Amino acid sequence: NTKAEETLADRDQIFTYNVKTSVPTDVSSFSVSDTLESVLDYAGSASAILNGQALDASQIKVEGQTITLTLTKEQVKANGGQAVELSFTAKIKAGA
């Protein structure tokens, strides 16, 4: 979102992050990653959209604090310059 900060109703509240970018036009591979701050936990939900179309969940990997969307070579070739968005949920870690 475009907010610099967010006030949560309670510490267990789940919120959504949206990472928006465009596929470069002169590459053969492309991925979008975001690493959560150490005080946050991934809350179990992630999705991605490429050029207005939902992508398969298998293209999104969560490893530790990092969430990564990887496009196929075919998707990169066919969608240069198009919008891609990775969305995922997170929450504040217990005791943080």
C-alpha positions in Angstrom: 0.0 0.0 0.0 1.1 3.6 -0.1 1.0 4.2 3.6 4.2 4.9 5.5 2.7 3.2 8.6 -0.3 1.2 9.7 -2.1 1.1 13.1 -3.4 -2.4 13.8 -6.6 -3.1 15.7 -4.7 -5.9 17.6 -1.3 -7.5 17.5 -2.7 -10.7 15.9 -4.2 -8.9 13.0 -3.2 -10.2 9.6 -2.4 -7.7 6.9 -1.5 -7.9 3.2 1.6 -6.7 1.4 1.5 -5.9 -2.3 4.7 -5.8 -4.4 4.1 -4.2 -7.8 6.5 -4.0 -10.7 6.8 -4.6 -14.4 8.5 -7.4 -16.3 11.6 -6.1 -18.0 11.7 -6.2 -21.8 15.2 -7.4 -22.4 15.7 -10.4 -20.1 15.1 -14.2 -20.3 14.3 -14.7 -16.6 12.6 -12.7 -13.9 11.6 -13.0 -10.3 10.1 -10.8 -7.6 11.2 -11.2 -4.0 10.4 -9.6 -0.7 12.0 -10.3 2.7 9.9 -9.8 5.8 11.3 -7.8 8.7 12.5 -10.0 11.6 9.4 -8.9 13.7 7.0 -10.3 11.1 5.8 -13.8 10.2 4.4 -15.0 6.9 0.7 -15.6 7.5 0.2 -18.4 4.9 -1.4 -16.7 2.0 0.3 -15.6 -1.3 -0.9 -14.9 -4.8 0.4 -13.3 -8.0 -1.0 -11.6 -11.0 0.7 -11.1 -14.4 -0.8 -8.8 -17.0 -4.2 -9.1 -15.2 -4.1 -12.9 -15.0 -3.7 -15.0 -11.9 -0.6 -17.1 -11.7 -0.3 -20.6 -10.4 0.5 -20.7 -6.7 3.4 -23.2 -7.4 5.4 -20.2 -8.9 5.5 -18.7 -5.4 8.1 -20.0 -2.9 8.5 -19.1 0.8 11.9 -19.7 2.4 12.4 -18.4 5.8 11.5 -14.7 5.7 11.6 -14.4 1.9 8.7 -14.8 -0.5 9.7 -15.2 -4.2 7.6 -15.3 -7.3 9.5 -16.7 -10.3 8.1 -16.4 -13.9 8.6 -19.0 -16.5 10.8 -18.2 -19.5 7.6 -18.2 -21.7 5.9 -15.7 -19.3 8.9 -13.4 -19.4 9.2 -13.5 -23.2 5.4 -12.9 -23.7 4.9 -10.2 -21.1 7.8 -7.7 -21.4 6.7 -4.4 -20.0 3.6 -5.8 -18.4 2.5 -5.4 -14.8 3.3 -8.1 -12.2 2.1 -8.1 -8.6 3.0 -10.4 -5.7 0.6 -10.2 -2.7 1.1 -12.0 0.6 -0.2 -11.9 4.2 1.9 -11.3 7.3 1.5 -10.7 11.0 3.5 -9.5 13.9 5.5 -12.3 15.6 4.4 -13.3 19.0 6.6 -11.5 21.6 7.9 -9.0 19.0 
